[in-house]
Amino acid sequence: MSRRTLVPGAAGKLEKFKMEVAEDMALDNVASRNVNMGDVPSNEVNRIRNSGNIGGEMVRRMVEAAEKNMVNGNK
């Protein structure tokens, strides 16, 4: 899978979008995955492990926006 940005200049906006999605999912204050988890509560550990869901949520939101644009007659 390629992680390159398809539209020049969109990288910064995609990063901002990713942070917004992470915040919506209550994952915005998650520390690095390489941190010792010994003193971290189990519910926080589970949120960190599930942080890969951010990309999936981003895709769902982008597809929803594209579908709405199609319904409204936008390209």
C-alpha positions in Angstrom: 0.0 0.0 0.0 1.3 3.4 -0.9 1.3 6.2 1.6 2.1 8.9 -0.9 -0.2 11.9 -1.2 -2.1 11.8 -4.5 -2.9 15.5 -4.6 0.1 17.9 -4.3 -0.3 20.2 -1.3 -2.9 18.0 0.5 -0.4 16.4 2.9 -0.9 19.1 5.6 -4.6 19.0 5.4 -4.6 15.2 5.6 -2.5 15.3 8.7 -4.9 17.9 10.2 -7.9 15.6 9.2 -6.1 12.6 10.9 -5.7 14.6 14.1 -9.4 15.6 14.0 -10.5 12.0 13.6 -8.1 10.8 16.4 -9.6 13.5 18.6 -13.2 12.4 17.7 -12.2 8.8 18.6 -10.6 10.0 21.9 -7.2 8.9 20.7 -5.7 12.4 20.4 -3.5 12.2 23.5 -2.2 8.7 22.9 1.5 8.3 23.6 3.9 6.5 21.3 3.4 2.7 20.8 6.9 2.1 22.0 6.2 3.3 25.6 6.4 1.0 28.6 2.7 0.2 29.3 3.3 -1.1 32.8 1.6 1.8 34.6 -1.0 2.6 31.9 -4.6 1.6 32.7 -5.9 -1.3 30.5 -8.6 0.9 28.9 -5.8 3.3 27.6 -3.7 0.3 26.4 -6.7 -0.9 24.4 -7.3 2.6 22.9 -3.6 2.7 21.9 -3.8 -0.7 20.3 -6.9 0.3 18.4 -5.4 3.5 17.1 -4.9 1.9 13.7 -8.7 2.4 13.3 -8.0 6.1 12.6 -7.1 5.4 9.0 -10.3 3.3 8.5 -12.4 6.0 10.0 -10.7 8.6 7.7 -11.6 6.5 4.7 -15.2 6.1 5.8 -15.6 9.8 6.2 -13.9 10.6 2.9 -16.2 8.1 1.1 -19.2 9.6 2.8 -18.2 13.1 1.7 -17.7 11.8 -1.9 -21.1 10.1 -1.9 -22.8 13.3 -0.7 -21.0 15.3 -3.4 -22.2 12.8 -6.0 -25.8 13.1 -4.8 -25.7 16.9 -4.7 -24.4 16.9 -8.3 -20.8 18.0 -7.5 -17.9 16.3 -9.2 
